[in-house]
């Protein structure tokens, strides 16, 4: 019970309390981004399997819903398009 008394009497700086909502929002965003990253990684792994077993076009078609479902990921498809254009100009 000594520890409980100590924690109940622990003073928390007001600055932390002022920013508590902002900190909570950032932590929630971090958790959400981590879940999205895991989902995209699994999708990418599956896309590589599809590319090997079928074709690159089939793999890209599989990935398209993942790329268009989040506006943050649209940059990924833009990058692959730029890579395609670069490869065409080098040939």
N, C-alpha and C positions, 0 to 999 in steps of 0.2 A: 503494500500500500504506500510505501514511501515514494516509489517512482511515480505513482499516480498523482500524489500531492505535488511532486516537483513539476510534472508536466502541466498540471492545472494552473500552476502559478508562473509558468514560463511566459515571459513577455515576448510578443511578436511585434517587430517593428511595424509602425503604421504604413510605411512605404510598401511593404509586402501586401498589406491588406488593401491598399489603394489599387494595386495592380493585379490583384488576385483573379479578377474576371478575365483580364487580358492574358495572363499566364495560363489559365484554364483553357481558353480558346486556342492558344498556340499549341498546347499539349494535345488537345483533341484533333487539331489539324495534323499534327505530327503522326498521331495514331492512324488517322485516315490515310495519309500519304503512304505510310508503311504498308497498310493493307492493300492499297492500290498497287504499290510496287511489287508485292508478292504475287498479286494476281497477274500483273503484266509479265513477270518473270516466268510464271507457269505457262502463260499464253505463248511467250517467245520460245520456250522449250518445245511446246507442242508444234509450233510453226516450223521449227527446224526439222522435227520429225516428218512433218507433212512435206516439206521441201525435199527431203531425202527420198521419201517413199513415193511421192507423186510429182510435184513440180513447184517451182518458186512461185508461180502465179497462184496455185492453190493455197500455198502458205500465206501469201499476201491477202488473199480473199478471206482466209480464216482470221487474220489479224485485223482486218478492216473494222469490224465492230468495236474492238478494243481501242483502236486509234481514234475513231470518231465519237466514242461515248464520252470522252473527257476532252475538253478544249485544250487542256495542258499538253495532251499527247499529240495534238495535230502537228506540232513541230517535228515530231519523230517522222511522220510520213513525209513532211516537206524535206527533211534531211535525206531520206532515201531517194526521193525524186531528184534532188540535187546530185546525189552520188551517181544515179543513172545517167543524168545529163553529162556529168564529168566523164564517165566511162565511155559514153558515145563519142565525145569530142576527142578522146585520146585514141580511139580506134582508127 
